Amino acid sequence: LLCVESGHVRSCQFVTARRHVFGADEPETLGGKDTSPDSFELLLAGLGACTAMMTIRMYANRKKMPLSKVAVRLRHVQRASTGTDIRDIFERVITREGNDLSAEQRQSLLKIAERCPVSKTLRQNSEIASTLA
């Protein structure tokens, strides 16, 4: 993945992921032009896609559940927990369509969402190694 300033406005980025190119920007309230999603919206998109497609959908298909559609609504909230320690909260609301799902199946879909790989990564302490080229 490569992020490069667009050259037009300092906040605007071109993001290249494999063969896909898209933008990233900041809202006008933070000095950007709001031409694309901001960094946290992109992070939420990764969490939502992983939850819906790579976890719930694959699980439902494997278990042959009558799940016709799944959607995930996300929100990022920062809350101070103790002193200067700030904890990020990612709120996730999963909507599913499939009238024939039993209560047990609905609970298993919620449980498997917690095992989404991006969810697991966000819950653990990570390390970021940076170097100058």
C-alpha positions as CSV (number, residue, x, y, z in Angstrom):
1,L,0.0,0.0,0.0
2,L,1.4,3.4,-0.9
3,C,0.1,6.9,0.1
4,V,1.4,9.9,-1.8
5,E,0.4,13.6,-1.5
6,S,-1.7,14.6,-4.5
7,G,0.2,17.8,-5.0
8,H,-2.9,19.9,-5.1
9,V,-3.7,20.2,-1.4
10,R,-1.4,19.0,1.3
11,S,-4.2,17.0,3.0
12,C,-5.2,15.1,-0.1
13,Q,-3.5,11.7,-0.7
14,F,-3.6,9.2,-3.5
15,V,-3.7,5.7,-2.0
16,T,-2.6,2.8,-4.1
17,A,-3.4,-0.7,-2.9
18,R,-2.3,-3.4,-5.4
19,R,-4.0,-2.1,-8.6
20,H,-6.6,0.1,-6.9
21,V,-6.2,3.8,-6.6
22,F,-8.4,6.0,-4.4
23,G,-8.2,9.1,-2.4
24,A,-7.9,10.1,1.3
25,D,-8.4,13.6,2.7
26,E,-9.4,15.4,5.8
27,P,-12.7,17.2,6.5
28,E,-12.7,21.0,5.9
29,T,-13.0,21.5,9.7
30,L,-9.5,20.0,10.0
31,G,-8.0,21.9,7.1
32,G,-8.7,19.5,4.3
33,K,-10.9,19.8,1.2
34,D,-13.2,16.8,2.1
35,T,-12.6,15.2,-1.3
36,S,-12.4,11.6,0.0
37,P,-12.8,9.7,3.2
38,D,-10.5,10.6,6.1
39,S,-8.0,8.2,7.7
40,F,-10.4,7.0,10.4
41,E,-13.2,6.4,7.9
42,L,-10.8,4.3,5.9
43,L,-10.0,2.3,9.0
44,L,-13.7,1.9,9.8
45,A,-14.2,0.7,6.2
46,G,-11.6,-2.0,6.7
47,L,-13.3,-3.1,9.9
48,G,-16.7,-3.1,8.3
49,A,-15.6,-5.0,5.2
50,C,-13.8,-7.6,7.2
51,T,-16.8,-8.0,9.5
52,A,-19.4,-8.3,6.8
53,M,-17.7,-10.0,3.9
54,M,-14.7,-11.9,5.2
55,T,-16.1,-13.1,8.5
56,I,-20.0,-13.1,8.7
57,R,-20.7,-13.9,5.0
58,M,-18.1,-16.6,4.8
59,Y,-19.3,-18.2,8.1
60,A,-23.0,-18.0,7.0
61,N,-22.1,-19.6,3.6
62,R,-20.1,-22.4,5.3
63,K,-22.9,-23.1,7.8
64,K,-25.5,-22.9,5.0
65,M,-27.4,-20.2,6.9
66,P,-30.3,-18.4,5.1
67,L,-28.6,-15.0,5.3
68,S,-29.5,-12.9,2.3
69,K,-27.7,-9.7,3.2
70,V,-25.5,-8.2,5.8
71,A,-24.6,-4.5,6.5
72,V,-22.3,-3.0,9.2
73,R,-22.7,0.5,10.5
74,L,-19.6,1.8,12.3
75,R,-18.5,4.8,14.4
76,H,-15.3,5.8,16.0
77,V,-15.3,7.5,19.4
78,Q,-12.4,8.6,21.5
79,R,-12.9,8.7,25.2
80,A,-10.4,9.5,27.9
81,S,-10.3,6.6,30.4
82,T,-7.7,7.5,33.1
83,G,-5.5,10.6,33.2
84,T,-3.8,11.1,29.9
85,D,-4.6,7.5,28.7
86,I,-7.0,7.7,25.7
87,R,-8.9,4.7,24.6
88,D,-10.5,4.4,21.1
89,I,-14.0,2.9,20.9
90,F,-15.2,1.4,17.7
91,E,-19.0,1.0,17.7
92,R,-20.3,-1.6,15.3
93,V,-24.0,-2.3,14.5
94,I,-24.6,-5.4,12.4
95,T,-27.8,-5.6,10.4
96,R,-28.7,-8.9,8.7
97,E,-31.5,-9.9,6.4
98,G,-32.7,-13.5,6.6
99,N,-36.1,-14.1,8.2
100,D,-35.4,-17.8,8.6
101,L,-32.5,-17.3,10.9
102,S,-33.0,-18.9,14.4
103,A,-32.1,-17.0,17.6
104,E,-29.1,-19.4,17.9
105,Q,-27.9,-18.6,14.4
106,R,-28.2,-14.8,15.0
107,Q,-26.2,-15.2,18.2
108,S,-23.5,-17.2,16.4
109,L,-23.2,-14.5,13.7
110,L,-22.7,-11.9,16.4
111,K,-20.1,-14.1,18.1
112,I,-18.2,-14.8,14.8
113,A,-18.1,-11.0,14.1
114,E,-15.9,-10.7,17.2
115,R,-13.4,-13.0,15.6
116,C,-13.0,-10.8,12.5
117,P,-9.2,-10.4,11.9
118,V,-9.3,-6.6,11.8
119,S,-11.3,-6.6,15.1
120,K,-8.6,-8.8,16.6
121,T,-5.8,-6.5,15.4
122,L,-7.6,-3.4,16.7
123,R,-8.0,-5.0,20.2
124,Q,-4.4,-5.8,20.7
125,N,-1.4,-3.6,21.2
126,S,0.4,-3.3,17.9
127,E,3.9,-2.1,17.0
128,I,4.6,0.2,14.0
129,A,8.1,0.2,12.8
130,S,9.0,3.3,10.8
131,T,12.2,4.0,8.7
132,L,13.2,6.8,6.4
133,A,14.0,5.7,2.8
